[in-house]
Amino acid sequence: MKDIEGMIGEVLEREGGYTDNPADGGGPTNRGITQARLSSHRGHPCSAADVQALTEAEAREIYRADYLMAPGLYQIHDPYVLALAFDIAVNHGPRRAVQWLQRICGVPEDGQFGTVTEIAVNSFEPVRLYQKLLARRIVFYGEILSHDHNQAVFALGWLRRAASFVEVA
């Protein structure tokens, strides 16, 4: 299995620091953690100041718990598929990441990484799964931009993010 702490570190590098871009529906975000996610993690409403004060240690804890363990992605055997699926969960939501894997593998798309999904994902040829998952992500970026032109401000960052996964393929 790919080093989980290393994967989380890579996500933290991609996500950067505090932002509150009006074009971003996530609102105040720090280290890739939105105000809503932080509130959910802590179990009570959090302010923009709470988001701004988010430590790297807590961000790592949230990524591990909410984006890797809870959706079941840690069960993916191939380290490259795991890293890509984890990054997709962070960028597009854990449920969507699991559904994309399920669609590619031809199992019911319930968004739950159960036994059927685990077997299907780990039985699929890893290079092909990686390619199909990355292609789906790139198309999704295009779908976002086609439906909301205000998101174009994020396009270069999204394409750089996708390109970083092409480079390791």
C-alpha positions as CSV (number, residue, x, y, z in Angstrom):
1,M,0.0,0.0,0.0
2,K,1.2,3.5,-0.8
3,D,2.3,5.4,2.2
4,I,-0.8,7.1,3.5
5,E,1.0,9.9,5.2
6,G,2.8,10.6,2.0
7,M,-0.4,10.7,0.0
8,I,-2.0,13.1,2.5
9,G,1.1,15.2,2.3
10,E,0.8,15.4,-1.5
11,V,-2.9,16.4,-1.2
12,L,-1.9,19.1,1.3
13,E,0.7,20.5,-1.2
14,R,-1.9,20.5,-3.9
15,E,-4.6,22.2,-1.8
16,G,-2.5,25.0,-0.3
17,G,-3.5,27.4,2.4
18,Y,-6.5,29.5,3.3
19,T,-8.8,30.7,0.6
20,D,-12.3,32.2,0.5
21,N,-12.9,32.7,-3.2
22,P,-16.5,33.9,-4.0
23,A,-16.5,31.6,-7.1
24,D,-15.9,28.6,-4.9
25,G,-19.1,27.2,-3.5
26,G,-17.2,25.6,-0.7
27,G,-16.7,28.9,1.0
28,P,-13.8,29.4,3.4
29,T,-11.3,26.6,2.9
30,N,-7.9,25.8,4.4
31,R,-5.6,23.0,3.4
32,G,-8.5,21.8,1.2
33,I,-10.9,21.5,4.2
34,T,-14.1,23.5,3.8
35,Q,-16.0,25.1,6.6
36,A,-18.8,22.6,6.2
37,R,-16.3,19.6,6.4
38,L,-14.6,21.1,9.5
39,S,-17.9,21.7,11.2
40,S,-19.0,18.1,10.4
41,H,-15.7,16.7,11.7
42,R,-15.8,18.7,14.9
43,G,-19.5,18.1,15.5
44,H,-20.5,21.8,15.8
45,P,-20.6,24.9,13.6
46,C,-17.3,26.4,12.8
47,S,-16.5,30.0,11.7
48,A,-14.2,31.2,8.9
49,A,-11.7,32.0,11.7
50,D,-11.8,28.4,12.8
51,V,-11.1,27.3,9.2
52,Q,-8.2,29.7,9.0
53,A,-6.7,28.4,12.2
54,L,-6.9,24.7,11.0
55,T,-3.7,23.0,11.8
56,E,-1.9,20.6,9.5
57,A,-2.3,17.8,12.1
58,E,-6.1,18.2,12.2
59,A,-6.3,18.4,8.3
60,R,-4.3,15.2,8.1
61,E,-6.7,13.6,10.6
62,I,-9.7,14.7,8.6
63,Y,-8.2,13.4,5.3
64,R,-7.4,10.1,6.9
65,A,-10.8,9.6,8.6
66,D,-13.2,11.2,6.1
67,Y,-11.6,10.7,2.7
68,L,-9.7,7.4,3.1
69,M,-11.1,5.3,5.9
70,A,-14.8,6.2,6.0
71,P,-15.4,5.7,2.2
72,G,-13.3,2.5,2.3
73,L,-10.7,3.6,-0.2
74,Y,-7.9,2.3,2.0
75,Q,-9.0,-1.2,0.7
76,I,-7.6,-0.4,-2.8
77,H,-4.5,-2.5,-3.3
78,D,-2.8,-0.7,-6.2
79,P,-0.9,2.3,-4.8
80,Y,-1.4,4.4,-7.9
81,V,-5.1,3.8,-8.1
82,L,-5.4,4.4,-4.4
83,A,-3.6,7.8,-4.7
84,L,-5.8,8.9,-7.6
85,A,-9.0,7.7,-6.0
86,F,-8.0,9.5,-2.7
87,D,-7.3,12.7,-4.5
88,I,-10.6,12.5,-6.4
89,A,-12.4,12.0,-3.1
90,V,-10.7,15.1,-1.7
91,N,-11.4,17.2,-4.8
92,H,-14.9,15.8,-5.8
93,G,-16.2,14.1,-2.8
94,P,-15.7,10.5,-1.4
95,R,-19.1,9.3,-2.6
96,R,-18.4,10.4,-6.2
97,A,-14.9,8.7,-6.1
98,V,-16.5,5.4,-5.1
99,Q,-19.3,5.7,-7.7
100,W,-16.8,6.4,-10.5
101,L,-14.8,3.3,-9.4
102,Q,-18.0,1.3,-9.4
103,R,-19.1,2.5,-12.8
104,I,-15.7,1.7,-14.3
105,C,-15.7,-1.8,-12.7
106,G,-19.3,-2.5,-13.7
107,V,-20.8,-2.9,-10.3
108,P,-23.9,-1.2,-8.8
109,E,-23.2,2.5,-8.2
110,D,-24.3,2.9,-4.6
111,G,-21.3,5.0,-3.4
112,Q,-20.4,2.4,-0.8
113,F,-17.1,0.6,-0.9
114,G,-18.3,-2.7,0.2
115,T,-17.1,-6.3,-0.6
116,V,-18.5,-6.3,-4.1
117,T,-16.7,-3.0,-5.0
118,E,-13.5,-4.1,-3.2
119,I,-13.3,-7.3,-5.2
120,A,-14.2,-5.6,-8.5
121,V,-11.7,-2.8,-8.0
122,N,-8.8,-5.0,-6.9
123,S,-9.6,-7.5,-9.7
124,F,-9.6,-4.8,-12.4
125,E,-6.3,-4.4,-14.3
126,P,-4.7,-1.6,-12.4
127,V,-3.2,0.4,-15.3
128,R,-6.5,0.3,-17.2
129,L,-8.5,1.3,-14.0
130,Y,-6.1,4.2,-13.4
131,Q,-6.4,5.4,-17.0
132,K,-10.2,5.2,-17.0
133,L,-10.5,6.9,-13.6
134,L,-8.2,9.7,-14.6
135,A,-10.1,10.2,-17.9
136,R,-13.4,10.3,-16.0
137,R,-12.0,13.0,-13.8
138,I,-10.8,15.1,-16.7
139,V,-14.2,14.9,-18.4
140,F,-15.8,15.9,-15.1
141,Y,-13.7,19.1,-15.0
142,G,-15.0,19.8,-18.5
143,E,-18.6,19.2,-17.3
144,I,-18.2,21.6,-14.5
145,L,-16.8,24.3,-16.8
146,S,-19.5,23.7,-19.4
147,H,-22.3,24.2,-16.8
148,D,-20.7,27.1,-14.8
149,H,-18.4,29.4,-16.7
150,N,-17.6,31.2,-13.4
151,Q,-15.6,28.1,-12.5
152,A,-13.1,28.9,-15.3
153,V,-10.9,30.7,-12.7
154,F,-10.1,27.2,-11.3
155,A,-9.5,25.5,-14.6
156,L,-5.7,25.9,-14.8
157,G,-5.3,24.5,-11.2
158,W,-7.6,21.6,-12.0
159,L,-5.7,20.8,-15.2
160,R,-2.3,21.0,-13.3
161,R,-3.8,18.6,-10.7
162,A,-4.9,16.1,-13.4
163,A,-1.6,16.5,-15.2
164,S,0.3,15.5,-12.1
165,F,-1.4,12.2,-12.3
166,V,-0.7,11.8,-16.0
167,E,3.0,12.3,-15.2
168,V,3.1,9.3,-12.9
169,A,1.0,7.0,-15.1
